[in-house]
Amino acid sequence: MSELTLRQVEVIRAVMLAGTIQGAARLLNVSAPGISRLVRHTEDLLGIRLFERKAGLFVPSPEATPIFEMVHQVHRQMDNLNTAVASLRKGGDVRLTFACAPSIAQFIAARAARHIRKRFPDLYIDMNILKIEETTDYLLLERGEFVIMSSALENPALENVKLADGRLVAIVPDNHPLAEKKVISVHDLAKEDLVGVDAGDPYGATLARPFAQEGLKPTYAMRGRFAQTVVSFVRHGLGVAVIDEFSVAEVYMPGITRRPLAEAANISAYVVSRKGRQLSSFAEFAIARFRQELLKTTARQDLETPA
């Protein structure tokens, strides 16, 4: 039994709408002889006459009327399908849910989200900010597709992929004497009122590492839980700090002077996801954008120069 193809349906409908072979060819942007051959071939395959020629026009034959009603329905369904595909391409009716460490959420996440929304203008983005101890439950309970963290998670059910290696930098208030230096040592910082994060926290331990490597045990005048708090304390003249460069990646940060550390110290950014989970194409695009924004930040030679 011969069956109609979508191309034949498209041609039959075009002839029906235009009333002529030439008109159908213009509608489909193809040659008229090709349309004529396909119509004849379709009629031969089906064993029925689809059109009658009256006064130079092609009109549906009486016996083909039920077919043309179905042709209209198929075309409407194809329109609906194409509309759904176009909507999906823009992220319509889709939610992208993920999370970030506070340090990366501060500035990098917004830059990545700008590109994600440009590519998928109708995509709904739901971003959470998580502490490291909240990440395992978040992923294993499938509350989100992935998490961007500043340290890897040791869990056999999770997969860590490094996105970028960043630097630890010194931040001091603009009017602080250390702001005159091009490069600041942890030995200089250790003599000042230090602001930091609890060294028992993985992020805090990373920030304290350059002091330990120099045989220094930092004494903190103030501690904050997150990078944003540390930066705010320094901005208000309450001390100096070591921080990751992602947390101070904004172009303009009045009140804060950023300087390289004399002692080389790095921090890595990872994407963490549940092992074996197939990420959506939206998530894969988002992760790629995070990688690019992180690498842009690390490529800066001058910390005060925009990425």
C-alpha positions as CSV (number, residue, x, y, z in Angstrom):
1,M,0.0,0.0,0.0
2,S,1.4,3.4,-1.0
3,E,1.7,6.0,1.6
4,L,1.9,9.8,1.4
5,T,5.1,11.5,2.4
6,L,5.2,14.9,4.2
7,R,6.6,16.4,1.0
8,Q,3.6,15.1,-1.0
9,V,1.3,16.5,1.6
10,E,3.0,19.9,1.3
11,V,2.8,19.9,-2.5
12,I,-0.9,18.9,-2.6
13,R,-1.8,21.6,-0.1
14,A,0.2,24.2,-2.1
15,V,-1.6,23.3,-5.3
16,M,-5.0,23.4,-3.5
17,L,-4.2,26.9,-2.0
18,A,-2.7,28.4,-5.2
19,G,-5.1,26.8,-7.7
20,T,-2.3,26.5,-10.2
21,I,1.0,24.6,-10.6
22,Q,2.9,27.8,-11.1
23,G,1.3,29.3,-8.0
24,A,2.2,26.3,-5.9
25,A,5.8,26.4,-7.2
26,R,6.1,30.0,-6.1
27,L,4.7,29.2,-2.6
28,L,7.2,26.4,-2.2
29,N,10.1,28.2,-4.1
30,V,10.6,25.3,-6.5
31,S,10.2,24.7,-10.2
32,A,6.7,24.3,-11.7
33,P,7.6,21.1,-13.7
34,G,8.7,19.4,-10.4
35,I,5.4,20.2,-8.8
36,S,3.5,18.9,-11.8
37,R,5.5,15.6,-11.9
38,L,5.0,15.1,-8.1
39,V,1.2,15.6,-8.4
40,R,1.0,13.1,-11.2
41,H,3.2,10.6,-9.4
42,T,1.1,10.9,-6.3
43,E,-2.1,10.4,-8.1
44,D,-0.6,7.3,-9.8
45,L,0.5,5.9,-6.5
46,L,-2.8,6.4,-4.8
47,G,-4.8,5.3,-7.7
48,I,-7.2,8.3,-7.4
49,R,-7.6,11.7,-9.1
50,L,-6.7,14.5,-6.7
51,F,-7.5,17.5,-8.9
52,E,-9.8,18.5,-11.8
53,R,-8.8,21.3,-14.1
54,K,-11.5,23.9,-14.6
55,A,-11.0,27.2,-16.4
56,G,-7.3,26.9,-16.0
57,L,-7.4,26.2,-12.3
58,F,-6.8,23.0,-10.3
59,V,-9.7,22.3,-8.0
60,P,-10.0,19.3,-5.6
61,S,-11.9,16.4,-7.2
62,P,-15.1,15.3,-5.3
63,E,-13.6,11.9,-4.4
64,A,-10.5,13.5,-2.9
65,T,-12.4,15.9,-0.5
66,P,-11.8,13.7,2.7
67,I,-8.1,13.6,1.8
68,F,-7.8,17.4,1.6
69,E,-9.5,17.7,5.0
70,M,-6.8,15.5,6.5
71,V,-4.1,17.4,4.6
72,H,-5.2,20.6,6.4
73,Q,-5.1,18.8,9.7
74,V,-1.6,17.4,9.0
75,H,-0.3,20.8,8.1
76,R,-1.8,22.4,11.2
77,Q,0.0,19.7,13.3
78,M,3.2,20.4,11.5
79,D,2.8,24.1,12.3
80,N,2.2,23.2,15.9
81,L,5.3,21.0,15.9
82,N,7.5,23.7,14.3
83,T,6.2,26.2,16.8
84,A,7.0,23.9,19.7
85,V,10.5,23.3,18.3
86,A,11.1,27.1,17.8
87,S,9.9,27.7,21.4
88,L,12.3,25.0,22.7
89,R,15.2,26.5,20.8
90,K,14.6,29.7,22.8
91,G,14.1,27.8,26.0
92,G,10.3,28.3,26.2
93,D,8.5,26.4,29.0
94,V,11.9,25.1,30.2
95,R,13.5,25.7,33.6
96,L,17.2,25.5,34.1
97,T,18.0,24.9,37.8
98,F,21.6,25.0,39.1
99,A,23.6,26.4,42.0
100,C,26.8,28.3,42.7
101,A,29.2,28.8,45.5
102,P,28.8,32.4,46.9
103,S,32.2,33.5,45.6
104,I,31.3,32.6,42.0
105,A,27.7,33.7,42.3
106,Q,28.8,37.2,43.1
107,F,29.8,38.3,39.6
108,I,30.7,35.4,37.4
109,A,27.2,33.9,37.5
110,A,25.5,37.1,36.2
111,R,27.9,37.3,33.3
112,A,27.3,33.7,32.4
113,A,23.5,34.2,32.7
114,R,23.6,37.1,30.4
115,H,24.9,34.9,27.6
116,I,22.6,32.0,28.5
117,R,19.6,34.4,28.2
118,K,20.9,35.7,24.9
119,R,21.0,32.2,23.5
120,F,17.7,31.1,25.1
121,P,15.7,34.3,25.6
122,D,12.6,32.4,26.9
123,L,14.5,30.1,29.3
124,Y,13.6,30.4,33.0
125,I,16.8,30.4,35.1
126,D,16.6,29.3,38.7
127,M,20.0,29.7,40.4
128,N,20.6,28.9,44.1
129,I,23.6,29.9,46.3
130,L,24.9,26.9,48.3
131,K,27.4,26.3,51.0
132,I,29.6,23.3,50.3
133,E,27.9,21.1,52.9
134,E,24.6,21.7,51.2
135,T,25.8,20.6,47.7
136,T,25.6,16.8,48.0
137,D,22.0,16.7,49.0
138,Y,21.1,19.3,46.4
139,L,22.5,17.1,43.6
140,L,21.6,13.7,44.9
141,L,18.0,14.7,45.5
142,E,18.0,16.2,42.0
143,R,17.0,19.7,43.1
144,G,19.3,21.0,40.3
145,E,21.4,19.8,37.4
146,F,24.8,21.0,38.5
147,V,26.7,23.2,40.9
148,I,29.6,25.5,40.3
149,M,31.9,25.2,43.3
150,S,35.3,26.6,44.4
151,S,36.4,23.1,45.6
152,A,35.8,19.5,44.5
153,L,33.4,17.3,46.5
154,E,34.6,13.9,47.7
155,N,31.6,11.6,47.1
156,P,31.5,8.5,44.9
157,A,28.1,9.5,43.6
158,L,29.3,12.9,42.3
159,E,31.5,13.9,39.4
160,N,33.8,16.9,39.6
161,V,35.1,18.6,36.4
162,K,37.6,21.4,36.7
163,L,36.6,24.5,34.8
164,A,39.5,26.9,35.6
165,D,42.3,27.7,38.0
166,G,42.2,31.2,39.5
167,R,44.5,33.2,41.7
168,L,44.2,34.2,45.3
169,V,44.8,38.0,45.6
170,A,45.1,40.6,48.3
171,I,42.4,43.2,48.9
172,V,42.9,46.3,51.1
173,P,40.9,49.5,51.6
174,D,41.7,52.2,49.0
175,N,43.3,54.5,51.6
176,H,45.4,51.8,53.2
177,P,49.2,52.1,53.1
178,L,49.5,48.7,51.4
179,A,47.4,50.0,48.5
180,E,50.6,51.8,47.4
181,K,52.3,48.5,46.7
182,K,52.2,46.8,43.3
183,V,52.4,43.4,44.9
184,I,51.5,42.5,48.5
185,S,53.0,39.6,50.6
186,V,51.1,37.6,53.1
187,H,53.9,38.7,55.5
188,D,52.6,42.3,55.0
189,L,49.0,41.2,55.5
190,A,49.7,39.2,58.7
191,K,50.8,42.4,60.4
192,E,47.4,44.0,59.8
193,D,43.9,43.4,61.0
194,L,42.9,40.3,59.0
195,V,39.4,39.5,57.7
196,G,38.9,35.9,56.7
197,V,36.7,32.8,56.6
198,D,36.9,29.9,59.2
199,A,39.8,27.7,58.2
200,G,37.7,24.7,59.0
201,D,35.6,25.5,55.9
202,P,37.2,24.2,52.7
203,Y,37.0,27.7,51.2
204,G,38.4,29.3,54.3
205,A,41.2,26.7,54.3
206,T,42.1,27.6,50.7
207,L,42.3,31.3,51.6
208,A,44.6,30.5,54.6
209,R,46.9,28.2,52.7
210,P,49.4,30.9,51.5
211,F,49.9,32.0,55.1
212,A,50.6,28.4,56.2
213,Q,53.0,27.8,53.4
214,E,55.0,30.8,54.7
215,G,55.0,29.4,58.2
216,L,52.5,32.0,59.4
217,K,49.4,31.4,61.5
218,P,47.0,34.2,60.7
219,T,45.1,35.8,63.5
220,Y,41.8,37.2,62.4
221,A,40.3,40.4,63.7
222,M,37.0,39.5,62.0
223,R,35.6,36.5,60.2
224,G,32.8,36.2,57.7
225,R,31.0,33.1,56.4
226,F,31.1,34.1,52.7
227,A,33.4,36.0,50.3
228,Q,30.9,38.8,49.9
229,T,31.0,39.5,53.7
230,V,34.8,39.6,53.7
231,V,34.9,42.0,50.7
232,S,32.3,44.2,52.5
233,F,34.3,44.3,55.7
234,V,37.4,45.4,53.7
235,R,35.5,48.0,51.8
236,H,34.4,49.6,55.0
237,G,38.0,49.8,56.3
238,L,37.7,47.0,58.9
239,G,40.8,45.1,57.7
240,V,42.7,43.5,54.9
241,A,42.2,40.0,53.3
242,V,43.2,37.3,50.9
243,I,40.4,36.4,48.6
244,D,39.9,34.6,45.3
245,E,39.9,36.7,42.2
246,F,36.4,35.5,41.1
247,S,35.0,37.2,44.2
248,V,36.4,40.6,43.1
249,A,36.0,40.2,39.3
250,E,33.7,43.3,38.9
251,V,35.1,46.1,36.7
252,Y,34.6,48.8,39.3
253,M,34.8,48.1,43.1
254,P,35.1,51.4,44.8
255,G,36.7,51.3,48.3
256,I,38.7,48.1,47.4
257,T,42.2,47.9,46.0
258,R,43.2,44.5,44.5
259,R,46.8,43.5,44.3
260,P,48.6,40.2,43.3
261,L,50.0,38.2,46.1
262,A,53.8,37.9,46.2
263,E,53.3,34.2,47.1
264,A,51.7,32.2,44.3
265,A,48.4,30.7,45.4
266,N,45.6,29.3,43.4
267,I,42.0,28.3,43.7
268,S,40.1,26.0,41.3
269,A,36.5,26.2,40.1
270,Y,34.6,23.0,39.4
271,V,31.3,21.9,38.0
272,V,29.8,19.2,40.2
273,S,27.0,16.9,39.0
274,R,25.4,13.6,39.9
275,K,27.4,10.8,38.3
276,G,25.5,9.2,35.5
277,R,23.0,12.0,35.1
278,Q,22.5,13.2,31.5
279,L,22.6,17.0,31.6
280,S,20.2,18.9,29.4
281,S,21.5,20.9,26.4
282,F,20.7,24.0,28.3
283,A,22.8,22.9,31.3
284,E,25.7,22.0,28.9
285,F,25.6,25.4,27.3
286,A,25.5,27.1,30.7
287,I,28.5,25.2,32.0
288,A,30.4,26.2,28.8
289,R,29.6,29.8,29.5
290,F,30.7,29.6,33.1
291,R,34.0,28.1,31.9
292,Q,34.5,31.0,29.4
293,E,33.7,33.7,32.0
294,L,36.0,32.1,34.6
295,L,38.8,31.9,32.0
296,K,38.3,35.5,31.0
297,T,38.8,36.5,34.6
298,T,41.9,34.5,35.0
299,A,43.4,35.9,31.8
300,R,43.6,39.4,33.2
301,Q,47.2,40.6,33.7
302,D,46.1,43.7,35.8
303,L,43.6,43.0,38.5
304,E,42.1,46.5,38.1
305,T,41.6,46.0,34.3
306,P,38.2,44.7,33.1
307,A,38.2,41.1,31.9
